[in-house]
Amino acid sequence: MDDDFISSILSGDRRAIAKAISMIENEDSKISNIISEIYPKTGNAFVIGITGPPGTGKSTLINRLIEHYRKLDKKIGVIAIDPSSPITGGSLLGDRLRMSNHNLDPNVYIRSMSSGDKSGGLSRYTRRSLSILDASGLDIIIVESVGSGQSEVDILKITDAVVIVLMPELGDDIQIYKAGLMEVGDIFVVNKSDLDSSDQMYTKLLNASKIKNDKWMPQVVKTNSITGSGIDRLITSLSEREKFLTELSEQSLIHEHRIKNEILDVMLDDFSKSFSKKILNHPDFQNIVDQVLVKKMDPEQAAMILKKRLNYD
Amino acid sequence: MDDDFISSILSGDRRAIAKAISMIENEDSKISNIISEIYPKTGNAFVIGITGPPGTGKSTLINRLIEHYRKLDKKIGVIAIDPSSPITGGSLLGDRLRMSNHNLDPNVYIRSMSSGDKSGGLSRYTRRSLSILDASGLDIIIVESVGSGQSEVDILKITDAVVIVLMPELGDDIQIYKAGLMEVGDIFVVNKSDLDSSDQMYTKLLNASKIKNDKWMPQVVKTNSITGSGIDRLITSLSEREKFLTELSEQSLIHEHRIKNEILDVMLDDFSKSFSKKILNHPDFQNIVDQVLVKKMDPEQAAMILKKRLNYD
């Protein structure tokens, strides 16, 4: 391994960081060694996950947070996860953040990751990138995402504070969207608080947040990311969350649980790939597919037969 | 297997259908046999997937579609996939549809499925339920979902027509949300067309839709599900899509491709479960986790070592 490259990452060299993350995206075979080398230096950054449905003002809110943490002289990284595709291209979340003036600040590192073709492995990519940013000496890392899918929920689980950004007047659907995220949310933000019914939503969230079965009591904050009102309350909540995690007696248990999930995630991801290949290349596969096509068997029976032929129980 | 139960499902008996889907949700061991029995009777329903971010008016739109198809005397099923959790409970999408007057109609069957704890297997649950509804003699089956996650995209892939419902003025984020769905969308709906900037969004979508690399040219439709305006155009688009699929020379190829994915999906789902168990119960697992905890190795190295011990390449 190139020692210079490792030291450059650890010293926070932006070009080295960018190169390492590109290696992660391109599945460069050298990246595993790099991650191993830098791994002992991880664990210092406070990782904030920010998610919410389209149009709730996440990017403006993140810009406010960057502003605040920069005043405290913290180094900040942002990973924006775009569900964009190779075809439509673009990495809109990241671009929007980059358009802000923070992009000129050498202590703010913004990076987009496309979730495009990384269905299963998205959390693995994100975790590897988090390790790089963490080891590079950043104090705060923000992970921004849009969707409510399982892979995004998986990513939120590897962050220290999960912030769900909502807004009033998105219709009843918002309740549904939120429902799936209720257990992972540590802080709920009702953004665009100038809109009618923001108080109503705030109360609803306050009531719903009491359900969470955890020592951390989820907090609900009203903000207006345009005017900046309420941002101080959000920052207080984030500090409280950080303090909570530091003082928690079960901290090592939580950490252990997370590591177990990480190992499992990596193994399943690797295994799925080689397993799929094995199935598709199995000499009996086409014949079995043909039988399903003419409805002599259903896909589940087909799967069972193939499992036996592959000698998996 | 209970022949009476199978015949009841095939004859469209609502209680039998409900029971079968509950068996799917409860992972009842008898369900595989039931699916095998009814499978030869599937393949007649036209399956419409309807998705879009919160607040775009999907449920109202679906009620409009039900109204229309009922006038043509079609039998309709709706599967509403709620990302709701066991804690917050509720199946809001389905409930909202059920509150409509269609629920009294014996030829409309509405069912909610919670995506709660079915992360990986969601598409499997949905597919099994689709088989039941399809075999029961329904003409049209609508699958409604909210999120933009991978598992929901997987579900859309098993439908015949993917309808993405958007609305103007959801902010720039909407572009991002849409991006991930662009390749799977067959019909894009700009709902709430009374809002400003709906024309702008319509034009943007028209341009974007030209990107899709497929014989089917994605269509863009402006609707107002409250007043009903534009619904006829959406229905025309759906009919055209159905006609397109019937006349397509590669139809059997598409069908074969879908079956291959189904088999792979079932096998991977089963395998992930038994594989995870094997890892968690491996005698060396805790020791390896401990080494990651003290940063003697990183999770990826840990995964590699465990893979060797488990004798997987």
Interface residues (C-beta under 8 A of the other chain):
Chain A: S32 I35 S36 Y39 P40 T42 G43 P53 P54 G55 T56 G57 K58 D82 P83 S84 S85 I87 T88 G90 L92 L93 R96 S115 G116 S119 G120 L122 R127 S131 V146 G147 S148 G149 Q150 S151 E152 V153 E169 L170 G171 D172 D173 I174 Q175 I176 Y177 A179 G180 M182 E183 A208 I211 K212 N213 S252 H255 E256 I259 K260 E262 I263 L264 V266 M267 L268 D270 F271 S272 S274 F275 S276 I279 L280 F285 I288 V289 V292 L293 K295 M297 D298 P299 E300 Q301 A302 A303 M304 L306 K307 Y312 D313
Chain B: S32 I35 S36 Y39 P40 T42 G43 P53 P54 G55 T56 G57 K58 S59 D82 P83 S84 S85 I87 T88 G90 L92 L93 R96 S115 G116 S119 G120 L122 R127 S131 V146 G147 S148 G149 Q150 S151 E152 V153 E169 L170 G171 D172 D173 I174 Q175 I176 Y177 A179 G180 M182 E183 A208 I211 K212 N213 S252 H255 E256 I259 K260 E262 I263 L264 V266 M267 L268 D270 F271 S272 S274 F275 S276 I279 L280 F285 I288 V289 V292 L293 K295 M297 D298 P299 E300 Q301 A302 A303 M304 L306 K307 Y312 D313
